[in-house]
Amino acid sequence: MLKTKKRLGLISLLLAGIVILALYPLPPQAPIQYFDRQSGLLKTEKVAGEKWLVWLYHNPVGEATLWALVKRKIISSVYGKRMDRPSSAKKIQSFVEEFDIDMSTAQKREFNSFNDFFTRKLKNNARTVDTNSTVIVSPADGKILAYANISNSDFIIKGIRFDIFSFLNNARLAQNYLNGSLVIIRLAPFDYHRFHFPLSGSISPITRIDGDYYSVNPFALRKMAEIFCLNKREFTIISNPMFGDVVMAEVGATMVGSIVQTYTGNFVKKGEEKGYFKFGGSTVVLLFEKNKIRIDEDLLIHTLKGYETEIKEGERIGVSVISDDQFIEFKNEKPYIKNDTLFHVTKFKNLDPRKRNMFTKK
């Protein structure tokens, strides 16, 4: 009897300690600020579930909960299925009002579930895509970070570098992107959640990498910059004569039900839809080989200062290092047909002779 009372006393004391730790005041967090690219103003982001996120990543009990439950696939899958239920549609109106979402660009206004709203399509003229062949555009709406040389730049946290070997899970492929450039577009829950091709070109099969479901919100990244290399992700390589082999990766996050690819074929066009994320915040990552892209200066400067930049899908984010006067399209050349696809010869001046002639879709 005495031993039982002692055990109960110890258990009660332990539980009381856990409760006290769980309720312990959270450390103050710097607000998430970003630059509005259109106005140039510095703004503060309103974060969905901010207190919950800070508790998960900055409280001992929250961190234990994160490790034991929240980062697991089952939690995101269960919540994702809840967002597919017709009853979830009642959350839409309050969400739209809270985050001031512009619904005038959506193709429809009535939705069967919250995920139906979350994966909504936009009207054809809602986004303007820069079609210049020397320009690469943002694949999604969101907040962008840009690094001209990932091997020589602090990533999120001072002294930390983006680990392309872990991210790609392929040492041979990662070698191609050493000293290359990196662009990250973070989609918050209130953003348009379909992603599009940032350039045209031939596309590789999809590589899928299993992982966890950590949040990609800056509150989480400030504590764990390696999240992108831990989360579930999938990528393709888009080959383009102006930009080389560009890795385009979609990264899952907490409460992201799934990543859905909607494109078909082995040749893709800039601005066309590639796929969408179901409920949750998520990220698109672009990796470029060394000396293939000149990222727009404002994006680099804001990133260097520790700020993201708000951007829309189709908006220019950089240009090819191959200038217009080096790029000549010989449209009168005899077409070249491969795998039932029509190509024309593209020639480059001042390049390695072995790489001067490349084929691009006509």
C-alpha positions as CSV (number, residue, x, y, z in Angstrom):
1,M,0.0,0.0,0.0
2,L,2.8,2.4,0.9
3,K,4.7,1.6,-2.3
4,T,1.5,2.3,-4.3
5,K,1.1,5.7,-2.6
6,K,4.7,6.5,-3.3
7,R,4.3,5.6,-7.0
8,L,1.1,7.7,-7.3
9,G,2.8,10.6,-5.6
10,L,5.8,10.4,-8.0
11,I,3.4,10.2,-11.0
12,S,1.4,13.1,-9.8
13,L,4.6,15.1,-9.2
14,L,5.8,14.3,-12.7
15,L,2.5,15.2,-14.3
16,A,2.4,18.5,-12.4
17,G,5.9,19.2,-13.7
18,I,4.9,18.5,-17.3
19,V,1.8,20.7,-16.9
20,I,3.9,23.6,-15.5
21,L,6.4,23.2,-18.3
22,A,3.7,23.1,-20.9
23,L,2.1,26.3,-19.5
24,Y,5.4,28.1,-19.0
25,P,5.4,31.5,-20.7
26,L,6.7,31.2,-24.3
27,P,9.8,33.2,-25.2
28,P,9.0,36.3,-27.3
29,Q,9.4,35.8,-31.0
30,A,10.4,38.4,-33.6
31,P,7.5,38.9,-36.0
32,I,7.7,37.5,-39.5
33,Q,8.3,40.4,-41.7
34,Y,8.6,40.5,-45.5
35,F,8.9,42.9,-48.3
36,D,6.0,43.6,-50.5
37,R,7.7,43.6,-53.9
38,Q,5.2,45.9,-55.6
39,S,5.2,48.7,-53.0
40,G,8.7,48.1,-51.5
41,L,7.2,48.3,-48.0
42,L,8.2,46.1,-45.1
43,K,5.1,44.3,-43.8
44,T,4.3,41.8,-41.0
45,E,2.7,38.5,-41.8
46,K,-0.4,37.3,-40.0
47,V,0.4,33.7,-39.1
48,A,-2.3,31.0,-38.9
49,G,-2.0,29.1,-35.6
50,E,0.9,31.3,-34.4
51,K,0.7,30.4,-30.7
52,W,0.5,26.7,-31.5
53,L,3.6,26.9,-33.7
54,V,5.6,28.8,-31.2
55,W,4.6,26.4,-28.5
56,L,5.6,23.4,-30.6
57,Y,9.1,24.7,-31.5
58,H,10.0,26.8,-28.4
59,N,8.5,24.9,-25.4
60,P,10.1,21.6,-24.0
61,V,6.7,19.9,-23.9
62,G,5.8,21.2,-27.3
63,E,9.0,19.9,-28.8
64,A,8.3,16.5,-27.3
65,T,4.8,16.6,-28.8
66,L,6.3,17.6,-32.1
67,W,8.8,14.8,-32.1
68,A,6.3,12.1,-30.9
69,L,3.2,13.1,-32.8
70,V,3.0,16.2,-34.9
71,K,5.8,15.5,-37.4
72,R,4.3,12.1,-38.2
73,K,2.6,11.3,-41.4
74,I,-0.5,9.9,-39.7
75,I,-1.3,13.3,-38.0
76,S,-1.1,15.2,-41.3
77,S,-3.1,12.5,-43.2
78,V,-5.9,12.4,-40.6
79,Y,-6.2,16.1,-40.6
80,G,-6.1,16.2,-44.3
81,K,-9.0,13.8,-44.6
82,R,-11.0,15.9,-42.2
83,M,-10.5,18.9,-44.6
84,D,-12.0,16.7,-47.3
85,R,-15.3,16.3,-45.4
86,P,-18.3,18.4,-46.6
87,S,-18.6,19.7,-43.0
88,S,-15.2,21.4,-43.3
89,A,-16.7,23.9,-45.8
90,K,-18.1,25.9,-42.9
91,K,-14.6,27.0,-42.0
92,I,-14.0,28.7,-45.4
93,Q,-15.8,32.1,-44.9
94,S,-14.1,32.9,-41.6
95,F,-10.7,31.9,-43.0
96,V,-11.2,34.1,-46.0
97,E,-12.2,37.1,-43.8
98,E,-9.4,36.6,-41.3
99,F,-6.7,36.5,-43.9
100,D,-8.3,38.9,-46.4
101,I,-8.1,36.5,-49.3
102,D,-9.0,37.9,-52.7
103,M,-11.7,35.5,-54.0
104,S,-12.3,37.6,-57.2
105,T,-9.6,35.7,-59.0
106,A,-11.0,32.2,-58.2
107,Q,-12.8,30.3,-60.9
108,K,-15.6,29.4,-58.5
109,R,-17.0,30.7,-55.2
110,E,-18.9,27.7,-53.9
111,F,-16.8,24.8,-52.5
112,N,-17.6,21.2,-51.4
113,S,-15.0,21.1,-48.6
114,F,-12.1,23.2,-47.2
115,N,-9.7,21.3,-49.4
116,D,-11.8,22.1,-52.4
117,F,-11.3,25.7,-51.5
118,F,-7.7,25.3,-50.5
119,T,-6.8,23.8,-53.9
120,R,-9.0,26.3,-55.9
121,K,-8.0,27.2,-59.4
122,L,-7.6,30.8,-60.5
123,K,-9.1,32.5,-63.6
124,N,-7.0,32.3,-66.7
125,N,-6.1,36.0,-66.5
126,A,-5.4,36.1,-62.8
127,R,-1.6,35.8,-63.1
128,T,0.6,37.3,-65.8
129,V,3.5,35.0,-66.9
130,D,6.7,36.6,-68.3
131,T,7.2,34.6,-71.5
132,N,10.6,35.9,-72.4
133,S,12.8,32.9,-73.0
134,T,15.7,34.4,-71.0
135,V,13.5,34.9,-67.9
136,I,12.6,32.4,-65.2
137,V,9.5,33.0,-63.2
138,S,8.1,32.2,-59.8
139,P,6.3,28.8,-59.8
140,A,3.9,29.8,-57.0
141,D,2.4,32.6,-54.9
142,G,4.3,33.0,-51.6
143,K,7.3,34.4,-49.9
144,I,10.7,34.0,-51.5
145,L,14.2,33.5,-50.3
146,A,17.1,33.6,-52.9
147,Y,20.7,32.7,-52.7
148,A,23.2,33.3,-55.5
149,N,25.7,30.7,-54.2
150,I,24.3,28.1,-51.7
151,S,27.8,26.9,-50.8
152,N,28.9,30.3,-49.6
153,S,25.7,31.8,-48.0
154,D,24.2,31.6,-44.5
155,F,20.9,29.7,-44.7
156,I,18.2,31.0,-42.3
157,I,20.6,30.7,-39.4
158,K,24.1,32.3,-39.3
159,G,26.7,29.7,-40.0
160,I,24.3,27.2,-41.5
161,R,24.5,26.1,-45.1
162,F,21.8,24.4,-47.2
163,D,22.7,20.7,-47.5
164,I,22.0,19.8,-51.1
165,F,23.4,16.3,-50.5
166,S,20.8,15.5,-47.9
167,F,18.0,17.4,-49.7
168,L,18.5,15.5,-53.0
169,N,19.5,12.2,-51.3
170,N,21.7,11.6,-54.3
171,A,25.4,12.5,-53.9
172,R,26.2,12.3,-57.6
173,L,23.4,14.6,-58.6
174,A,24.2,17.0,-55.8
175,Q,27.7,17.5,-57.1
176,N,26.1,19.3,-60.1
177,Y,24.7,22.0,-57.9
178,L,27.7,22.8,-55.7
179,N,28.2,26.6,-55.7
180,G,24.9,26.8,-57.6
181,S,21.9,29.0,-56.8
182,L,18.8,28.3,-54.6
183,V,15.3,29.8,-54.6
184,I,12.7,28.9,-52.0
185,I,9.1,29.9,-52.3
186,R,7.1,29.4,-49.0
187,L,3.4,29.0,-49.4
188,A,1.4,30.0,-46.3
189,P,-2.0,28.4,-45.6
190,F,-3.8,31.4,-47.0
191,D,-1.9,31.4,-50.4
192,Y,-3.0,30.0,-53.7
193,H,-1.7,26.4,-53.5
194,R,-1.3,25.3,-57.0
195,F,2.3,25.4,-58.4
196,H,3.4,25.9,-62.0
197,F,6.4,25.4,-64.2
198,P,8.9,28.3,-63.9
199,L,10.4,27.6,-67.3
200,S,9.9,25.4,-70.4
201,G,11.9,22.3,-71.2
202,S,12.0,18.5,-71.1
203,I,11.3,17.0,-67.7
204,S,12.6,14.0,-65.9
205,P,10.6,11.3,-64.0
206,I,9.6,12.2,-60.5
207,T,11.9,11.3,-57.6
208,R,10.1,10.9,-54.3
209,I,11.8,11.0,-50.9
210,D,10.0,10.0,-47.7
211,G,10.3,12.2,-44.7
212,D,8.6,13.9,-41.8
213,Y,6.0,16.8,-41.7
214,Y,7.6,19.6,-39.9
215,S,6.3,23.1,-40.3
216,V,8.1,25.3,-42.9
217,N,7.0,28.5,-41.2
218,P,9.9,30.8,-40.2
219,F,9.0,30.3,-36.5
220,A,10.1,26.6,-37.1
221,L,13.0,27.3,-39.4
222,R,14.6,29.7,-36.9
223,K,14.9,26.7,-34.6
224,M,15.5,23.9,-37.3
225,A,17.0,25.2,-40.5
226,E,17.4,21.6,-41.7
227,I,13.7,21.0,-42.0
228,F,13.7,21.0,-45.8
229,C,16.1,18.0,-45.7
230,L,13.9,16.2,-43.2
231,N,10.5,16.6,-44.7
232,K,8.8,14.5,-47.3
233,R,9.6,15.9,-50.8
234,E,9.6,15.1,-54.5
235,F,11.5,16.6,-57.3
236,T,11.9,16.6,-61.1
237,I,14.7,18.1,-63.3
238,I,13.6,20.5,-66.1
239,S,16.2,20.7,-68.8
240,N,16.3,24.0,-70.7
241,P,19.1,25.4,-73.0
242,M,19.0,28.8,-71.3
243,F,19.1,27.6,-67.7
244,G,20.6,24.1,-67.8
245,D,19.2,21.4,-65.6
246,V,16.9,23.0,-63.0
247,V,15.7,21.0,-60.0
248,M,12.1,21.8,-59.0
249,A,11.1,20.2,-55.7
250,E,7.9,20.3,-53.8
251,V,8.2,19.9,-50.0
252,G,5.4,18.8,-47.7
253,A,4.8,20.3,-44.2
254,T,2.7,19.9,-41.1
255,M,-1.0,19.2,-42.0
256,V,-0.2,18.9,-45.8
257,G,-2.5,16.1,-46.8
258,S,-0.6,15.3,-50.0
259,I,1.4,16.6,-52.9
260,V,-0.6,16.0,-56.2
261,Q,1.1,16.2,-59.6
262,T,-1.3,17.1,-62.4
263,Y,1.0,17.5,-65.5
264,T,1.5,14.9,-68.2
265,G,4.1,14.3,-70.9
266,N,7.9,14.8,-71.0
267,F,7.9,18.3,-72.2
268,V,6.5,21.2,-70.2
269,K,5.7,24.9,-70.8
270,K,6.4,27.8,-68.6
271,G,3.3,28.9,-66.6
272,E,1.5,25.6,-67.1
273,E,0.2,23.9,-63.9
274,K,2.4,21.2,-62.4
275,G,0.3,20.3,-59.4
276,Y,-1.0,21.3,-56.1
277,F,-0.7,20.9,-52.3
278,K,-3.7,19.8,-50.2
279,F,-4.3,21.5,-46.8
280,G,-1.3,23.1,-45.0
281,G,1.6,25.4,-45.6
282,S,4.2,24.1,-48.0
283,T,7.2,25.0,-50.1
284,V,8.6,24.9,-53.7
285,V,12.4,24.8,-54.0
286,L,14.4,25.5,-57.2
287,L,18.1,24.5,-57.6
288,F,20.3,25.9,-60.4
289,E,23.7,24.8,-61.5
290,K,26.6,27.2,-61.1
291,N,26.6,30.2,-63.4
292,K,23.2,29.5,-65.0
293,I,21.0,32.2,-63.5
294,R,21.3,35.8,-62.4
295,I,18.7,36.2,-59.7
296,D,17.0,39.6,-59.4
297,E,18.9,41.9,-57.1
298,D,16.0,42.9,-54.9
299,L,15.4,39.3,-53.9
300,L,19.1,38.7,-53.1
301,I,19.3,41.9,-51.0
302,H,16.2,41.2,-49.0
303,T,17.3,37.7,-48.3
304,L,20.7,38.9,-47.2
305,K,19.0,41.2,-44.7
306,G,17.0,38.3,-43.4
307,Y,13.7,39.1,-45.1
308,E,11.5,37.2,-47.5
309,T,9.8,38.9,-50.5
310,E,6.2,38.5,-51.4
311,I,5.8,37.2,-55.0
312,K,3.1,35.9,-57.3
313,E,3.2,33.0,-59.7
314,G,4.5,34.0,-63.2
315,E,6.5,37.0,-61.9
316,R,10.1,37.3,-62.9
317,I,12.7,36.1,-60.4
318,G,15.8,36.0,-62.5
319,V,17.4,35.8,-66.0
320,S,19.7,33.5,-67.8
321,V,23.4,34.3,-67.8
322,I,23.2,33.7,-71.6
323,S,22.3,37.1,-73.1
324,D,19.9,37.7,-75.9
325,D,22.7,38.4,-78.4
326,Q,24.2,34.9,-77.7
327,F,20.8,33.2,-78.2
328,I,19.7,32.7,-81.8
329,E,16.8,30.6,-82.9
330,F,17.0,29.3,-86.4
331,K,13.3,28.8,-87.1
332,N,14.0,28.1,-90.8
333,E,16.1,25.1,-89.9
334,K,14.7,21.7,-90.8
335,P,12.6,20.5,-87.8
336,Y,13.8,17.6,-85.7
337,I,11.3,15.0,-84.6
338,K,11.9,12.8,-81.5
339,N,9.3,10.7,-79.7
340,D,6.5,12.3,-81.7
341,T,7.5,15.8,-80.5
342,L,8.5,18.6,-83.0
343,F,11.7,20.5,-82.2
344,H,13.8,23.1,-83.9
345,V,17.5,23.7,-83.7
346,T,18.7,26.3,-81.2
347,K,22.3,27.6,-81.6
348,F,24.5,29.4,-79.2
349,K,27.4,31.7,-79.8
350,N,30.5,31.8,-77.6
351,L,29.8,28.4,-75.9
352,D,31.6,25.1,-75.8
353,P,31.2,23.7,-79.4
354,R,29.9,20.4,-78.0
355,K,26.9,22.3,-76.4
356,R,26.2,24.8,-79.2
357,N,23.4,22.9,-80.9
358,M,20.5,21.9,-78.6
359,F,16.9,21.0,-79.5
360,T,13.9,22.9,-78.1
361,K,10.2,22.3,-78.6
362,K,8.6,24.3,-81.4
